[in-house]
């Protein structure tokens, strides 16, 4: 049976120093091993998105980053979309921020699913002062860094930690996202980042259950210093002696304090202050 998916979207995006307004209308056809995606040419009545909010975020970020720091990459997007799959219809609004800040010695990578910049000044300050690398076997992660780790730990045996998929909206096929503990594949729901690619089964909207345990009173990782590779994290940290860079391979989660803030890592994850160790 051929499955048909359609998407209509509008967005305002800032990238490479320019504001770009986009419209999208596409459709995808999937049957067995066959997959085809193409523009549909069919318009949908979607509201225009004003540029003001995106411009405000860009200007605020630019005002925070001063030499010797530079903005290596900045993408700010606000969009609205309508989806249709096998008779199911749904709409969504999105806000996305991707920011990479560089210094002569290090960098910080920031991904957000909202335009809340309250934690950015602390990241900028730490990056400006980070001029050394130190070893670490135990580390406390800020909520945004913990969110980046959860998709990497999903399906792995992590003693004491319970990572679950939260029932939140619908998936890439318009099916309800099911509440379940993430143990091992096959995952119950579908992730579709674009109509141009085939959807895949992936854990969505991950949240870790609270875990009382050893809470490190030492260094705190305030941001990623690079995109994660497996469970190995290169981190921008603050602690006694000033800011520094550390690399930690997280095999244990010793404590967890989840939050309600959502981050766009993989299929989505909620923030969590974690204490991790090798």
VODO-808226 format. One line per 4 residues: their letters; for each residue x, y, z of N, C-alpha, C. Coordinates in nm, 4 decimals. Layout:
A	X:Y:Z:X:Y:Z:X:Y:Z  ...
This chain:
XXXX	0.0838:-0.1189:0.0000:0.0000:0.0000:0.0000:0.0876:0.1243:0.0000  0.0612:0.2171:-0.0907:0.1398:0.3392:-0.1004:0.0956:0.4394:0.0066  0.1936:0.4903:0.0815:0.1661:0.5923:0.1828:0.2037:0.7288:0.1263  0.1133:0.8256:0.1436:0.1344:0.9594:0.0881:0.1413:1.0599:0.2032
XXXX	0.2471:1.1394:0.2009:0.2671:1.2445:0.3021:0.2812:1.3775:0.2297  0.2159:1.4812:0.2824:0.2249:1.6153:0.2239:0.2569:1.7169:0.3333  0.3331:1.8169:0.2933:0.3699:1.9227:0.3877:0.3644:2.0582:0.3180  0.3119:2.1570:0.3928:0.3144:2.2965:0.3500:0.3762:2.3771:0.4633
XXXX	0.4673:2.4660:0.4316:0.5322:2.5409:0.5373:0.5726:2.6798:0.4945  0.5847:2.7674:0.5942:0.6403:2.9010:0.5748:0.7372:2.9276:0.6893  0.8440:3.0009:0.6577:0.9436:3.0282:0.7606:1.0182:3.1562:0.7282  1.0727:3.2163:0.8342:1.1685:3.3247:0.8206:1.2952:3.2766:0.8874
XXXX	1.4075:3.2856:0.8147:1.5334:3.2304:0.8641:1.6449:3.3329:0.8481  1.7315:3.3406:0.9503:1.8537:3.4204:0.9405:1.9712:3.3251:0.9284  2.0525:3.3432:0.8240:2.1692:3.2588:0.8031:2.2685:3.3327:0.7153  2.3958:3.3259:0.7537:2.5037:3.3880:0.6776:2.4801:3.5359:0.6530
XXXX	2.4285:3.6021:0.7562:2.4125:3.7466:0.7493:2.2898:3.7955:0.6761  2.2004:3.7040:0.6379:2.0825:3.7444:0.5620:1.9558:3.6855:0.6215  1.8465:3.7610:0.6062:1.7147:3.7106:0.6410:1.6500:3.6540:0.5144  1.6006:3.5319:0.5243:1.5433:3.4638:0.4086:1.4016:3.4198:0.4429
XXXX	1.3081:3.4543:0.3559:1.1699:3.4094:0.3736:1.1441:3.2933:0.2767  1.0914:3.1822:0.3301:1.0734:3.0638:0.2463:0.9287:3.0159:0.2501  0.8898:2.9517:0.1405:0.7636:2.8800:0.1312:0.7938:2.7395:0.0815  0.7210:2.6430:0.1332:0.7484:2.5038:0.1000:0.6171:2.4305:0.0774
XXXX	0.6126:2.3514:-0.0284:0.4981:2.2644:-0.0548:0.5531:2.1387:-0.1198  0.5485:2.0283:-0.0459:0.6077:1.9063:-0.0979:0.5267:1.7843:-0.0621  0.5561:1.6758:-0.1299:0.4872:1.5505:-0.1035:0.5845:1.4348:-0.1210  0.5572:1.3285:-0.0471:0.6426:1.2101:-0.0513:0.5550:1.0864:-0.0655
XXXX	0.6065:0.9894:-0.1400:0.5349:0.8643:-0.1643:0.6256:0.7494:-0.1205  0.5687:0.6580:-0.0423:0.6471:0.5474:0.0105:0.5672:0.4179:-0.0049  0.6319:0.3170:-0.0634:0.5697:0.1859:-0.0780:0.6810:0.0817:-0.0797  0.6904:0.0016:0.0276:0.7984:-0.0955:0.0377:0.9336:-0.0260:0.0359
XXXX	1.0219:-0.0677:-0.0549:1.1534:-0.0066:-0.0675:1.1508:0.1213:-0.1498  1.0374:0.1507:-0.2118:1.0260:0.2672:-0.2984:0.9986:0.3924:-0.2162  1.0725:0.5006:-0.2467:1.0470:0.6302:-0.1824:1.0753:0.7393:-0.2842  0.9809:0.8320:-0.2964:0.9966:0.9441:-0.3882:0.9455:1.0706:-0.3209
XXXX	1.0191:1.1807:-0.3365:0.9766:1.3104:-0.2836:0.9861:1.4136:-0.3949  0.8900:1.5064:-0.3964:0.8901:1.6081:-0.5017:0.8088:1.7289:-0.4551  0.8340:1.8466:-0.5141:0.7468:1.9608:-0.4870:0.6062:1.9308:-0.5345  0.5063:1.9819:-0.4622:0.3681:1.9503:-0.4989:0.3033:2.0583:-0.5840
XXXX	0.3473:2.1835:-0.5670:0.2864:2.2922:-0.6421:0.1499:2.3331:-0.5915  0.1054:2.2743:-0.4805:-0.0256:2.3064:-0.4230:-0.0055:2.3990:-0.3036  -0.0639:2.5152:-0.3076:-0.0486:2.6122:-0.1999:-0.1453:2.5814:-0.0854  -0.1096:2.6303:0.0333:-0.1968:2.6189:0.1507:-0.2039:2.7547:0.2186
XXXX	-0.3163:2.7843:0.2795:-0.3356:2.9134:0.3456:-0.2683:2.9104:0.4826  -0.1446:2.9575:0.4870:-0.0695:2.9661:0.6116:-0.0361:3.1118:0.6398  -0.0300:3.1497:0.7668:-0.0016:3.2903:0.7992:0.1423:3.3278:0.7648  0.1612:3.4525:0.7214:0.2968:3.5044:0.7034:0.3610:3.5235:0.8401
XXXX	0.4905:3.5038:0.8464:0.5638:3.5162:0.9719:0.6440:3.6446:0.9698  0.6228:3.7267:1.0707:0.6949:3.8528:1.0779:0.8408:3.8286:1.1148  0.9260:3.9168:1.0688:1.0694:3.9014:1.0874:1.1178:3.9512:1.2234  1.0345:4.0288:1.2943:1.0787:4.1005:1.4135:1.1391:4.0135:1.5226
XXXX	1.0738:3.8995:1.5536:1.1236:3.8159:1.6627:1.2589:3.7553:1.6283  1.2740:3.7080:1.5050:1.4013:3.6503:1.4630:1.5104:3.7565:1.4646  1.4792:3.8750:1.4165:1.5784:3.9831:1.4149:1.6211:4.0219:1.5559  1.5262:4.0251:1.6494:1.5603:4.0578:1.7885:1.6590:3.9577:1.8461
XXXX	1.6360:3.8285:1.8210:1.7248:3.7248:1.8721:1.8648:3.7390:1.8118  1.8709:3.7634:1.6811:2.0002:3.7794:1.6145:2.0770:3.8963:1.6741  2.0109:4.0092:1.6907:2.0797:4.1285:1.7421:2.1248:4.1085:1.8868  2.0441:4.0384:1.9658:2.0833:4.0130:2.1044:2.2068:3.9242:2.1111
XXXX	2.2110:3.8218:2.0265:2.3283:3.7340:2.0244:2.4510:3.8106:1.9780  2.4363:3.8893:1.8738:2.5494:3.9666:1.8225:2.6030:4.0642:1.9265  2.5145:4.1175:2.0111:2.5592:4.2121:2.1130:2.6369:4.1442:2.2255  2.6162:4.0119:2.2428:2.6829:3.9392:2.3507:2.8216:3.8895:2.3119
XXXX	2.8449:3.8708:2.1835:2.9695:3.8099:2.1364:3.0652:3.9187:2.0892  3.1717:3.9388:2.1650:3.2695:4.0443:2.1341:3.4087:3.9830:2.1225  3.5005:4.0481:2.0484:3.6365:3.9964:2.0349:3.6993:3.9695:2.1717  3.7815:3.8615:2.1821:3.8320:3.7780:2.0728:3.7365:3.6690:2.0263
XXXX	3.6134:3.6666:2.0773:3.5164:3.5669:2.0328:3.4559:3.6088:1.8994  3.4195:3.5107:1.8182:3.3515:3.5371:1.6919:3.2359:3.4393:1.6762  3.1337:3.4820:1.6029:3.0226:3.3934:1.5701:3.0624:3.3131:1.4476  3.0829:3.1852:1.4675:3.1250:3.0975:1.3582:3.0059:3.0569:1.2719
XXXX	2.8917:3.0351:1.3360:2.7699:3.0015:1.2626:2.6490:3.0429:1.3434  2.5512:3.1024:1.2774:2.4292:3.1447:1.3450:2.3118:3.1238:1.2506  2.2197:3.0360:1.2900:2.0967:3.0114:1.2150:1.9804:3.0257:1.3121  1.8906:3.1176:1.2831:1.7717:3.1400:1.3654:1.6506:3.1268:1.2740
XXXX	1.5564:3.0410:1.3129:1.4418:3.0126:1.2269:1.3131:3.0128:1.3079  1.2112:3.0735:1.2510:1.0762:3.0590:1.3040:0.9864:3.0142:1.1895  0.9081:2.9089:1.2111:0.8276:2.8560:1.1026:0.6926:2.8050:1.1480  0.6060:2.7846:1.0494:0.4752:2.7236:1.0711:0.4545:2.6226:0.9590
XXXX	0.3933:2.5093:0.9904:0.3763:2.4049:0.8893:0.2438:2.3327:0.9094  0.1917:2.2825:0.7985:0.0742:2.1960:0.8001:0.1138:2.0637:0.7362  0.0716:1.9541:0.7978:0.1090:1.8209:0.7516:-0.0165:1.7381:0.7247  -0.0013:1.6404:0.6339:-0.1098:1.5472:0.6045:-0.0494:1.4110:0.5704
XXXX	-0.1008:1.3067:0.6343:-0.0523:1.1716:0.6065:-0.1659:1.0727:0.6258  -0.2043:1.0075:0.5208:-0.3084:0.9044:0.5271:-0.4352:0.9535:0.5968  -0.4789:1.0743:0.5601:-0.6012:1.1304:0.6160:-0.5837:1.2024:0.7485  -0.4664:1.1881:0.8104:-0.4399:1.2571:0.9370:-0.3787:1.3940:0.9066
XXXX	-0.4269:1.4977:0.9719:-0.3770:1.6329:0.9510:-0.3350:1.6942:1.0839  -0.2276:1.7701:1.0804:-0.1820:1.8388:1.2014:-0.0974:1.9597:1.1632  -0.0864:2.0543:1.2571:-0.0086:2.1757:1.2348:0.0915:2.1939:1.3478  0.1969:2.2683:1.3200:0.2976:2.2954:1.4220:0.3643:2.4300:1.3957
XXXX	0.4086:2.4928:1.5028:0.4934:2.6109:1.4953:0.6279:2.5754:1.5554  0.7353:2.6239:1.4957:0.8683:2.5897:1.5433:0.9544:2.7138:1.5584  1.0428:2.7066:1.6556:1.1508:2.8030:1.6732:1.2790:2.7235:1.6901  1.3811:2.7583:1.6151:1.5077:2.6873:1.6224:1.6230:2.7869:1.6232
XXXX	1.7218:2.7546:1.7036:1.8436:2.8348:1.7115:1.9632:2.7417:1.7079  2.0538:2.7649:1.6129:2.1817:2.6935:1.6102:2.2918:2.7985:1.6085  2.3815:2.7887:1.7052:2.4865:2.8890:1.7230:2.6182:2.8201:1.7548  2.7230:2.8581:1.6849:2.8583:2.8128:1.7165:2.9440:2.9372:1.7368
XXXX	3.0028:2.9472:1.8549:3.0889:3.0604:1.8897:3.2317:3.0090:1.9022  3.3273:3.0808:1.8444:3.4665:3.0378:1.8463:3.5531:3.1405:1.9167  3.6534:3.0902:1.9872:3.7604:3.1730:2.0410:3.8908:3.1209:1.9803  4.0032:3.1885:2.0011:4.1300:3.1348:1.9494:4.1678:3.0007:2.0107
XXXX	4.1018:2.9599:2.1221:4.1425:2.8394:2.1937:4.0340:2.7310:2.1967  3.9089:2.7679:2.1763:3.8002:2.6708:2.1946:3.6753:2.7201:2.1216  3.5651:2.6455:2.1403:3.4382:2.6866:2.0807:3.3229:2.6350:2.1672  3.2056:2.6898:2.1434:3.0837:2.6454:2.2101:2.9757:2.6277:2.1050
XXXX	2.8999:2.5191:2.1182:2.7919:2.4888:2.0241:2.6606:2.4912:2.1010  2.5652:2.5699:2.0519:2.4386:2.5911:2.1216:2.3239:2.5582:2.0266  2.2354:2.4671:2.0676:2.1146:2.4356:1.9924:1.9949:2.4513:2.0848  1.8947:2.5239:2.0391:1.7775:2.5500:2.1214:1.6505:2.5318:2.0399
XXXX	1.5433:2.4929:2.1076:1.4122:2.4817:2.0456:1.3221:2.5974:2.0837  1.3827:2.7060:2.1331:1.3102:2.8269:2.1692:1.4066:2.9438:2.1556  1.3606:3.0636:2.1871:1.4435:3.1831:2.1768:1.4783:3.2399:2.3140  1.4838:3.1567:2.4147:1.5218:3.1971:2.5498:1.6749:3.1978:2.5571
XXXX	1.7329:3.3158:2.5758:1.8786:3.3316:2.5733:1.9382:3.3560:2.7117  1.8626:3.3253:2.8174:1.9103:3.3603:2.9511:2.0396:3.2899:2.9903  2.0665:3.1717:2.9364:2.1894:3.1014:2.9722:2.3077:3.1381:2.8829  2.2844:3.2172:2.7787:2.3913:3.2464:2.6832:2.5031:3.3346:2.7410
XXXX	2.4742:3.4389:2.8218:2.5850:3.5192:2.8764:2.6860:3.4362:2.9550  2.6388:3.3370:3.0324:2.7313:3.2529:3.1093:2.8175:3.1680:3.0168  2.7614:3.1217:2.9054:2.8384:3.0432:2.8089:2.9447:3.1297:2.7423  2.9071:3.2501:2.7032:3.0017:3.3427:2.6401:3.1157:3.3760:2.7363
XXXX	3.0827:3.4023:2.8617:3.1855:3.4350:2.9607:3.2812:3.3179:2.9812  3.2278:3.1978:2.9888:3.3131:3.0809:3.0081:3.4037:3.0589:2.8872  3.3496:3.0747:2.7674:3.4296:3.0538:2.6476:3.5426:3.1550:2.6379  3.5159:3.2780:2.6767:3.6194:3.3812:2.6703:3.7362:3.3508:2.7634
XXXX	3.7093:3.2783:2.8719:3.8150:3.2495:2.9686:3.8756:3.1115:2.9580  3.8226:3.0254:2.8699:3.8699:2.8869:2.8608:3.9938:2.8787:2.7713  4.1096:2.8579:2.8343:4.2353:2.8542:2.7577:4.3182:2.7309:2.7920  4.2541:2.6311:2.8521:4.3269:2.5086:2.8863:4.2313:2.3906:2.8790
XXXX	4.2873:2.2719:2.8772:4.2092:2.1485:2.8793:4.2512:2.0673:3.0000  4.1519:2.0117:3.0699:4.1800:1.9340:3.1907:4.1122:1.7986:3.1815  4.1691:1.6976:3.2454:4.1039:1.5665:3.2489:3.9862:1.5685:3.3449  3.8886:1.4829:3.3196:3.7725:1.4724:3.4085:3.7135:1.3329:3.3960
XXXX	3.6817:1.2707:3.5091:3.6149:1.1403:3.5079:3.4723:1.1506:3.5596  3.4401:1.2629:3.6244:3.3042:1.2876:3.6719:3.2720:1.4328:3.6418  3.1501:1.4583:3.5968:3.1152:1.5933:3.5567:2.9664:1.6173:3.5799  2.9335:1.7377:3.6219:2.7939:1.7796:3.6315:2.7577:1.8545:3.5047
XXXX	2.6479:1.8159:3.4429:2.6050:1.8748:3.3168:2.4880:1.9701:3.3391  2.4966:2.0875:3.2802:2.3819:2.1785:3.2803:2.2681:2.1148:3.2010  2.1463:2.1674:3.2186:2.0292:2.1059:3.1575:2.0388:2.0889:3.0072  2.0927:2.1891:2.9359:2.1020:2.1802:2.7902:2.2004:2.0729:2.7476
XXXX	2.3084:2.0547:2.8230:2.4074:1.9517:2.7892:2.3513:1.8130:2.8204  2.2799:1.8009:2.9309:2.2158:1.6742:2.9634:2.1167:1.6317:2.8574  2.0433:1.7288:2.7998:1.9483:1.6966:2.6930:2.0195:1.6399:2.5716  2.1378:1.6907:2.5409:2.2143:1.6405:2.4265:2.2607:1.4974:2.4492
XXXX	2.2812:1.4589:2.5760:2.3296:1.3250:2.6066:2.2194:1.2198:2.5995  2.0946:1.2563:2.6334:1.9890:1.1556:2.6458:1.9683:1.0724:2.5192  1.9616:1.1317:2.3973:1.9436:1.0461:2.2797:2.0601:0.9497:2.2586  2.1781:0.9857:2.3065:2.2946:0.8989:2.2910:2.2905:0.7813:2.3876
XXXX	2.2170:0.7971:2.4983:2.2079:0.6915:2.5987:2.0849:0.6035:2.5791  1.9907:0.6471:2.4952:1.8665:0.5721:2.4750:1.8964:0.4350:2.4179  1.8397:0.3327:2.4801:1.8601:0.1970:2.4345:1.9857:0.1315:2.4867  2.0663:0.2056:2.5633:2.1868:0.1478:2.6226:2.1586:0.1099:2.7672
XXXX	2.2368:0.0193:2.8193:2.2224:-0.0222:2.9581:2.2926:0.0797:3.0460  2.2133:0.1664:3.1100:2.2671:0.2694:3.1983:2.2137:0.2399:3.3378  2.2934:0.1783:3.4241:2.2435:0.1357:3.5557:2.1779:0.2496:3.6334  2.0572:0.2221:3.6842:1.9880:0.3180:3.7692:1.9108:0.4251:3.6974
XXXX	1.9371:0.4477:3.5694:1.8715:0.5561:3.4966:1.7532:0.5029:3.4169  1.6416:0.5751:3.4212:1.5232:0.5395:3.3422:1.4980:0.6539:3.2446  1.5134:0.6246:3.1154:1.4888:0.7229:3.0107:1.3618:0.6825:2.9387  1.2679:0.7747:2.9290:1.1392:0.7417:2.8682:1.1062:0.8394:2.7562
XXXX	1.0241:0.7908:2.6647:0.9650:0.8752:2.5624:0.8364:0.9341:2.6191  0.8235:1.0668:2.6105:0.7073:1.1356:2.6671:0.5980:1.1464:2.5615  0.4733:1.1214:2.6003:0.3588:1.1404:2.5110:0.3436:1.2898:2.4846  0.3744:1.3304:2.3622:0.3752:1.4737:2.3278:0.3421:1.4896:2.1794
XXXX	0.2215:1.5293:2.1495:0.1831:1.5542:2.0114:0.1832:1.4288:1.9264  0.2207:1.4467:1.7988:0.2211:1.3365:1.7033:0.3590:1.3238:1.6397  0.3816:1.2097:1.5737:0.5112:1.1841:1.5121:0.5095:1.2223:1.3638  0.6117:1.1781:1.2900:0.6240:1.2156:1.1499:0.5219:1.1543:1.0573
XXXX	0.4378:1.0659:1.1083:0.3278:1.0103:1.0297:0.1918:1.0518:1.0851  0.1934:1.1441:1.1815:0.0687:1.1911:1.2404:0.0099:1.0996:1.3443  0.0873:1.0016:1.3900:0.0404:0.9079:1.4925:0.0767:0.9610:1.6307  -0.0062:0.9372:1.7317:0.0248:0.9872:1.8665:0.1584:0.9322:1.9166
XXXX	0.2383:1.0196:1.9754:0.3644:0.9754:2.0362:0.3310:0.9030:2.1657  0.3763:0.7805:2.1775:0.3393:0.6953:2.2898:0.4326:0.7144:2.4085  0.3750:0.7147:2.5271:0.4549:0.7161:2.6508:0.5121:0.5765:2.6720  0.6437:0.5681:2.6846:0.7040:0.4375:2.7081:0.8466:0.4545:2.7596
XXXX	0.8938:0.3537:2.8304:1.0337:0.3503:2.8724:1.1165:0.3032:2.7541  1.2242:0.3760:2.7259:1.3090:0.3436:2.6120:1.4078:0.2350:2.6540  1.3902:0.1156:2.6000:1.4748:0.0020:2.6357:1.5587:-0.0419:2.5165  1.4909:-0.0795:2.4065:1.5639:-0.1252:2.2883:1.4726:-0.1136:2.1669
XXXX	1.5292:-0.1098:2.0448:1.4463:-0.1060:1.9239:1.3638:-0.2336:1.9117  1.2555:-0.2312:1.8312:1.2115:-0.1204:1.7452:1.1361:-0.0140:1.8243  1.1618:0.1127:1.7934:1.0952:0.2238:1.8603:0.9527:0.2375:1.8067  0.8592:0.2827:1.8896:0.7186:0.2819:1.8481:0.6796:0.3917:1.7497
XXXX	0.7604:0.4974:1.7376:0.7186:0.6129:1.6575:0.8194:0.6474:1.5483  0.7762:0.7422:1.4628:0.8515:0.7778:1.3424:0.9015:0.9213:1.3497  1.0248:0.9404:1.3038:1.0862:1.0733:1.2977:1.1017:1.1120:1.1509  1.0512:1.2312:1.1139:1.0580:1.2788:0.9759:1.1083:1.4233:0.9779
XXXX	1.2376:1.4461:0.9583:1.2893:1.5837:0.9633:1.2492:1.6668:0.8418  1.2125:1.6017:0.7305:1.1774:1.6723:0.6080:1.0954:1.5788:0.5197  1.0132:1.6355:0.4316:0.9407:1.5495:0.3386:1.0352:1.4867:0.2366  1.1570:1.5391:0.2258:1.2519:1.4924:0.1245:1.3233:1.3631:0.1634
XXXX	1.3094:1.3205:0.2888:1.3787:1.1986:0.3321:1.2777:1.0999:0.3900  1.3120:0.9727:0.3791:1.2256:0.8677:0.4320:1.2215:0.8743:0.5844  1.1036:0.8648:0.6465:1.0977:0.8653:0.7930:1.1634:0.7412:0.8515  1.2173:0.7546:0.9721:1.2825:0.6422:1.0397:1.2249:0.6299:1.1806
XXXX	1.2310:0.5082:1.2329:1.1886:0.4879:1.3715:1.2973:0.5429:1.4632  1.2546:0.6254:1.5594:1.3500:0.6919:1.6476:1.2784:0.7281:1.7773  1.3462:0.7228:1.8920:1.2844:0.7715:2.0157:1.2610:0.9228:2.0071  1.1463:0.9674:2.0534:1.1093:1.1085:2.0470:1.0875:1.1644:2.1867
XXXX	1.1171:1.2940:2.2041:1.0838:1.3679:2.3261:1.1274:1.2927:2.4524  1.2565:1.2694:2.4629:1.3095:1.1890:2.5729:1.3173:1.2688:2.7023  1.2895:1.2017:2.8118:1.3024:1.2614:2.9455:1.3553:1.1551:3.0402  1.4480:1.1939:3.1253:1.5003:1.1012:3.2248:1.4238:1.1179:3.3546
XXXX	1.3944:1.0084:3.4210:1.3283:1.0156:3.5512:1.4249:1.0724:3.6543  1.3715:1.1429:3.7562:1.4610:1.1928:3.8626:1.5401:1.0783:3.9242  1.6649:1.1070:3.9545:1.7520:1.0057:4.0126:1.8319:1.0691:4.1262  1.8030:1.0243:4.2475:1.8773:1.0724:4.3630:2.0073:0.9934:4.3731
XXXX	2.1165:1.0644:4.3815:2.2443:0.9965:4.3903:2.3551:1.0970:4.4119  2.4743:1.0586:4.3749:2.5903:1.1453:4.3929:2.5794:1.2668:4.3009  2.5728:1.3850:4.3593:2.5704:1.5083:4.2826:2.7057:1.5759:4.2952  2.7753:1.5865:4.1827:2.9089:1.6440:4.1851:2.9029:1.7904:4.2267
XXXX	2.9903:1.8294:4.3188:2.9997:1.9701:4.3565:3.1222:2.0335:4.2916  3.1766:1.9650:4.1911:3.2937:2.0146:4.1212:3.2562:2.0897:3.9947  3.3301:2.0684:3.8851:3.3072:2.1428:3.7608:3.1676:2.1199:3.7028  3.1205:2.2202:3.6289:2.9907:2.2137:3.5620:3.0118:2.2378:3.4133
XXXX	2.9598:2.1495:3.3298:2.9630:2.1686:3.1850:2.8466:2.2589:3.1462  2.8772:2.3785:3.0946:2.7724:2.4750:3.0607:2.7324:2.4692:2.9142  2.8151:2.4040:2.8291:2.7832:2.3939:2.6865:2.8669:2.2847:2.6231  2.8218:2.2386:2.5089:2.9031:2.1490:2.4273:3.0137:2.2292:2.3605
XXXX	3.1327:2.1710:2.3536:3.2421:2.2331:2.2801:3.2559:2.1729:2.1411  3.1790:2.0693:2.1123:3.1745:2.0042:1.9811:3.0512:1.9161:1.9802  3.0074:1.8770:1.8629:2.8948:1.7848:1.8554:2.9365:1.6487:1.9118  2.8494:1.5823:1.9880:2.8864:1.4555:2.0523:2.9226:1.3473:1.9515
XXXX	3.0117:1.2592:1.9927:3.0457:1.1401:1.9159:3.0205:1.0203:2.0057  2.9137:0.9474:1.9783:2.8740:0.8418:2.0697:2.8395:0.9037:2.2038  2.8887:0.8437:2.3109:2.8658:0.8990:2.4442:2.9852:0.9818:2.4916  3.0746:1.0175:2.3984:3.1898:1.1002:2.4329:3.1551:1.2461:2.4090
XXXX	3.1681:1.3263:2.5144:3.1309:1.4669:2.5094:3.2542:1.5540:2.5297  3.2725:1.6486:2.4391:3.3735:1.7524:2.4573:3.3009:1.8749:2.5094  3.3398:1.9235:2.6263:3.2567:2.0154:2.7024:3.3294:2.1445:2.7380  3.2525:2.2523:2.7406:3.2979:2.3801:2.7951:3.2528:2.3854:2.9401
XXXX	3.3486:2.3983:3.0315:3.3196:2.3814:3.1741:3.3625:2.5037:3.2545  3.2973:2.5189:3.3696:3.3396:2.6158:3.4697:3.3689:2.5412:3.5988  3.4599:2.5954:3.6773:3.4951:2.5298:3.8026:3.6098:2.6018:3.8707  3.6563:2.5490:3.9825:3.7712:2.6073:4.0509:3.8901:2.6195:3.9556
XXXX	3.9503:2.7355:3.9565:4.0622:2.7590:3.8656:4.0208:2.8210:3.7343  3.8897:2.8435:3.7148:3.8433:2.9103:3.5942:3.7891:2.8158:3.4890  3.7392:2.8711:3.3783:3.6805:2.7895:3.2721:3.7857:2.7031:3.2025  3.7400:2.5890:3.1479:3.8309:2.4992:3.0780:3.7510:2.4074:2.9870
XXXX	3.8226:2.3302:2.9055:3.7631:2.2306:2.8176:3.7938:2.0922:2.8747  3.6961:2.0020:2.8697:3.7166:1.8654:2.9167:3.6453:1.7698:2.8233  3.6964:1.6478:2.8166:3.6331:1.5414:2.7384:3.5933:1.4288:2.8328  3.4655:1.3913:2.8295:3.4129:1.2875:2.9180:3.3379:1.1846:2.8348
XXXX	3.3658:1.0563:2.8585:3.2867:0.9493:2.8007:3.1904:0.8999:2.9079  3.0638:0.9345:2.8918:2.9634:0.9067:2.9951:2.9154:0.7628:2.9848  2.9454:0.6832:3.0857:2.8949:0.5461:3.0913:2.7987:0.5268:3.2078  2.8001:0.6192:3.3034:2.7109:0.6118:3.4192:2.6440:0.7466:3.4404
XXXX	2.5181:0.7415:3.4803:2.4465:0.8612:3.5250:2.4222:0.8453:3.6742  2.4857:0.9306:3.7540:2.4825:0.9138:3.8989:2.3700:0.9931:3.9645  2.3235:1.0995:3.8996:2.2075:1.1734:3.9501:2.1424:1.2447:3.8329  2.0130:1.2739:3.8473:1.9396:1.3374:3.7387:1.8295:1.4260:3.7945
XXXX	1.8224:1.5469:3.7421:1.7169:1.6409:3.7783:1.6571:1.6949:3.6480  1.5456:1.6368:3.6023:1.4884:1.6775:3.4728:1.4203:1.8135:3.4802  1.4062:1.8765:3.3646:1.3370:2.0045:3.3540:1.2312:1.9952:3.2446  1.1519:2.1008:3.2307:1.0434:2.1022:3.1330:1.0861:2.1657:3.0008
XXXX	1.2104:2.2098:2.9893:1.2545:2.2768:2.8662:1.2950:2.1729:2.7620  1.2450:2.1905:2.6391:1.2663:2.0949:2.5315:1.3792:2.1422:2.4400  1.4600:2.0477:2.3918:1.5740:2.0799:2.3051:1.5681:1.9951:2.1786  1.6129:2.0494:2.0648:1.5995:1.9779:1.9363:1.7161:1.8852:1.9053
XXXX	1.7528:1.7988:2.0002:1.8571:1.6999:1.9760:1.7917:1.5712:1.9261  1.8363:1.5226:1.8100:1.7811:1.4013:1.7509:1.6289:1.4160:1.7396  1.5504:1.3254:1.7969:1.4054:1.3361:1.7924:1.3460:1.4225:1.9024  1.4328:1.4964:1.9750:1.3875:1.5847:2.0821:1.4164:1.5266:2.2190
XXXX	1.4551:1.6140:2.3126:1.4841:1.5703:2.4492:1.4611:1.6861:2.5444  1.4182:1.6533:2.6649:1.3989:1.7539:2.7682:1.5281:1.7705:2.8482  1.5487:1.8928:2.8942:1.6700:1.9228:2.9697:1.6803:1.8397:3.0958  1.8048:1.8174:3.1390:1.8278:1.7417:3.2611:1.9665:1.7769:3.3170
XXXX	1.9673:1.8210:3.4416:2.0947:1.8380:3.5094:2.1411:1.6996:3.5542  2.2538:1.6564:3.5000:2.3030:1.5216:3.5253:2.4409:1.5262:3.5879  2.4702:1.4289:3.6726:2.6075:1.3997:3.7114:2.6453:1.2701:3.6433  2.7487:1.2755:3.5581:2.7897:1.1581:3.4808:2.9342:1.1233:3.5141
XX	2.9678:0.9965:3.4926:3.1044:0.9527:3.5148:3.1409:0.8443:3.4152  3.2697:0.8178:3.4024:3.3168:0.7169:3.3087:3.3124:0.5786:3.3716
